[in-house]
Amino acid sequence: MAAAMASLGSALPASSSFTASEISSARSVKPRPRSVSFAMRHTGSSSCAAPGAFSLSWCQTMRDSTGCESLSRSKMWNCPWQISTCDGRLRTRAAGSEGFKVKTVPTKPIEGQKTGTSGLRKKVKVFMEQNYLSNWIQSLFNSLSSSDVKGATLVLGGDGRYFNKPAAQIIMKIAAGNGVKKVFVARDGIMSTPAVSAVIRKRKANGGFIMSASHNPGGPKNDWGIKFNYSSGQPAPEVITDKIYGNTQSIKEIKMADIPDVNLSKLGTYKFGSFTVEVIDPVSDYLELLKSVFDFPLLKSLLSRSDFSFKFDAMHAVTGAYAEPIFVDVLGAKKGSVNNGVPKEDFGGGHPDPNLTYAEELVELMFSPDAPDFGAASDGDGDRNMILGNNFFVTPSDSVAMIAANAQPCIPYFKKGIKGLARSMPTSAALDRVAQKLKVPFFEVPTGWKFFGNLMDAGKLSICGEESFGTGSDHIREKDGIWAILAWLSILAHRNKGKKVGDKLVTVEDVAREYWANYGRNFFSRYDYEECDAASANKMIDHLRSLIAKSKKGDKYGKYSLALADDFKYVDPIDGSVSSKQGIRFIFSDGSRFIFRLSGTGSAGATIRLYVEQYETDKSKHDLDAQEALRPLIEIALKVSKLKDFTGRDKPTVIT
């Protein structure tokens, strides 16, 4: 054996545990010889199936014809082993008691990995570049405390878009390589963003990864994204996302476990030494939570009525996995109530954004002569929603206000009262008036759901929303499309309780008009100018900032008198963190306002968002079309911003 060892020494990797058959296979390696020293000992590893295994230690670099280290070794035995080269180019070490080897892959920083309001989003082809995804994942682990990594439990899910399946395997291997103990992953990798938050909270995980570009298109030529949520289920705060970005700029190596891919199509538990992957049903934990929030028997009494019609459009996105089990199987909605209910990697070629432009199929149905009583849609990852009645659209800003105004009597979760209400800064002030009437605390935060999380964790917030079709509550720490739909159905079910078939039912429009009569109407619209040249968009914002610097109270903008012009700044009342430059605001003395903001949710160029709002108490004007009511203010906003001059755009991509 000693002679054999001497002749083979120059062909074997450093610090390894090998069997005799593996030593024989190493003859195929033809390295450049160097001086070698080694020692032999029995590993005594309980995970090694080969009797007589031994350990070798020496300094030797092996290269193939391309200059990369290589090793030919037998796959017969599951023995822990370690490769270590003199120049440090590639190292594979035994993970001690973990029972699998960990490869340390050399890498270099890649530009452009700064996260936006909802994680890192780029085109799929960018994420598929060498180490692009791996760099970000490793940088995330480098940014967390040791207690949130070593021995940790994580959740992994996504919206089903193209590249999710290979990405899931990469994420799990890097997690194992960094010492994570267990990953709960959804079957086929499909789990909505709100469900991931729910699973993190129920299973007391340290956090979770969400593979999604939200409402952005999917497919090989479109978008992909990744974000991390903390143990409360909320998106990582800026202090962490900033640290991740910093680490992407200095990363040198990636730790990746050498374990096989996991079969994500089958529920079950897979063990690799001390690392465990459990493939779980994506619906069960989330459904259990919803049953604790809503009165499901009451909801079923509405959805199963012969004189109530319901239509949900899943847009071939993640809620397709939830719609049939929840709305049809549990709540009794009629078969055929769910459209586009099969999740697809490219969302059926559509744009999974539930608004009047991209949910065209549902909008046409709801504004047809035979429209259903209630219609709704959700987006790519299931956290957004659109609510429609028969020939009636509810703006997202109105929707959260109307839910809040009706929540206590209609939804069991809020029977004991509402702790507080909050909205994102661009969202209309409708919710402010509900908070005033209910005499509960109110908060205005920057765009990004993570800002609501601190308030929820501090017990100060119950219901919140964003004008971008996001609505939710403190049952989880994400916005929740299906929650919002069930909230509206709960209002209708409560209002129609006890009514017989044939009686006139309270409708979505009835609820909205009653709200306007009590609170006034906030006319609101958003103009999106997508994929503008980023440099031109930033010049426009700089121009607006220069106007703010010179503005003063009382300045005239047409018939409007300026009350305040600023670049919104938020100081978190819980942790004192400061978020600056969150949107350019022009607020007028009558409560009207317009806001310009660059969106952080796109994957290419810049999206300019213009938000316009006007408050109206005169009931005779509540039937005005929003675009008609807002036209004078929109014209002023476009003139002041010089948007066309800077971008060349003469009309928005989307109007909501």
Disulfide bonds with the S-S distance in Angstrom:
Cys59-Cys86 1.60
